[in-house]
Amino acid sequence: AELMAFKPAKFLGVANTKGSIEVGKDADIVIWNPDENFVVNKDGHTLQSKYPSSIYDGQSLKGVVKKTFVRGVCVFEGGAKGENPGFPTE
């Protein structure tokens, strides 16, 4: 956690609100399964991207995001955007 969250937050000057899970921080968290595989399929919408194609189309990749929380609000869950997609404003 220190190498992937705290140190980058400190380097970027945002360690007062990011980089660790504690009271008063933003609660930006990604829950993922690093062992699960998926096949990229641009027509099957396996990637959430603004660009309509991918160099990875048809390839099997490892690591699947299950949920994403921004400021404690779920914005992505199980392959689809959450009920309130986007960044919370409060």
N, C-alpha and C positions, 0 to 999 in steps of 0.2 A: 504494500500500500504506500509505503514511503517513497519508493522509487517511481511508481506509476501515478501517484496522486499528489502527495504532499510536496515533494521536491519541484515538480513542474509548476504547481500553484505558487510556491515560494518564489521561483525564478521569474514568473510572470507578474508577481506583485499582487496576487489575489488570495494569498493564504489566509487572510482574515475572514473570507467567506467560502473558500473552496479548499479541496485537498485532504479533507478528513471528515469522518462522521462524528459529529459532536453537536451539542446544543448550540444554536445560534448560527450554524453553517447552512448553506443552501440546500442540502440534501439532494444533490444531483447524483444519481446512482444508476448503474446499468447492471442488470442481472442476466448472466449468459451461461450457456453450457459449452465449455471449450471442447468437449468430446463429440458433440453432435455434428453430423454432416448434413449438407444440403446441396442440391444441384441448382446452379444459377439458371434461371429461365426468365428472360425479359418479358415474355408473354404471360407467364404465370405469376408475375409480380413478386418474385422472391427477393428482390432488392428494392429498398426504398431509396429512390434516386430521382433527381430532376431530369437527368439525361436519359433518353429513351433506349439506349443500348449500352452494352458492357462488353469489354474484352474477355470477361469471364463467362459469357453466355455458354451454357452447356457443360461447364466444368463443375466438378464436385469440390466444395470447400468445407473447411472444418471450423466450427465455432458458430453458435446460433444465439442471437440476442433474444431473450425471453420477455424482458420488461425494461423500460427506461423511465426513470423518474426525474423530473426537472423541478427543483424547489419543492420536492415532496409530492408532486402531482404526477400520476401515471400518464405519460404522453404516448407510450407505445407498449402494446402487449400482444404476445403470441402471433406475430406475423402481420398484425394490422395496427393502425393507429388507434390509440385509446379513445374513450368517449369525448375527451376534451383535448384533441391534438394541438400541438404547438406549445409554446412557452407560456407558463402562467404569468400573469401581469402583476400579481401581488406578492 
